[in-house]
Every structure is written in structure tokens, then in C-alpha cells.
Amino acid sequence: MSSKMLLAMLVAVASAGATAADYTAPGQLSPASTPTQKIRDAASKAAREAQIAAQKAADAAKAAAEQSKVNAG
């Protein structure tokens, strides 16, 4: 068996495996959620919320500093 033939067979097997691993049931828009995915989604949401809160805090601190300058003269 030539190396080209072996390589072609390996590519075919790998692509078939990738297709099978990505399979979702008919009518199902996305794969079923797993506990790991739920944890990842919750962590991502918490990170976004923390980033928003940090931006709000930075904006408030900047506004307070500007107000302090105005009050000081």
C-alpha cells in the first residue's frame, strides 16, 4: 500500500469521525447541554457581568474625580 493511499484512508476515517462527533438529532438546533458547558456558560456570563460592573465603577470614579476638581476650584 502506497503512502498516498494510506494518507487518503486516514483522512477519510478522520473526517467520518469528525462528522459523527458533530451529529445532532434531527430537529435539534444545538447539541444537548452538558454540565461542563453549563459551567462554562455561567463562568462566561459572570465574567461579562464583572467586566460591566468594573467599567461602571471606573466611570463613577472618573466622574467623582472630575467633580472633586470642580469643587476644589
N, C-alpha and C positions, 0 to 999 in steps of 0.2 A: 504494500500500500504506500503510495507516494505521500510526501509531507503535505502537499496541497490538498489531497483528498482527505487526509486526517484533519487538517485545519478546517476544511469545509464542513466535515461532520461535527466537529466541536462547536463551530458557530451555529449550526442548525440545532444542536442539542441545547446550547445555552439560550438561544432565542426562544425555543419552545418552553424552556423552564421559566424564563422571564415572563412570557405570556401567561403561563399557568399561575404564576405567583401574583400577577396583577388582575386576575379574573375576579369580577364581581357578578353576583347573581343577576339574572335578567330583571329589569325593573328597579334595581337597586342603584341609586345615584352615586353612592360612595361606599367604600368598604365599611364593614361594621366597626364601630369604635372599640378600641381595646383599652384596658386600664392604663397602659403606658401612654397611649395617645391622649387620654383624658387628662393625665397628669401633665403632659407636655402642653396641652391647650390651656390648662389652668395656670401653669407657670408663665406661659406667654402672655396671657391676659393680665396676670399680676404685674409682670414686667412693664407692660404698656401703661397700666394704671399708675405704677410707681413713677414712670417717666413723666406722665402728665402732671402728677402731684408735685414732682420736683420742679417742673417748669413753672407751675403756678407759684410755688414758694420762691423761686428765683425772681419771678416778675413782681411779687409782693415785696421782696427785699429791695429790689431796684426802685420801686415806687416809694418805699419808706425812706430810702437814702435820698432820693430827689426831694421828697417833702421836707426832710431834715435840713437840706441845703437851703430850701426856700425859707424855712422858719428861722434859720440861723442868720439869714441876711444877705 
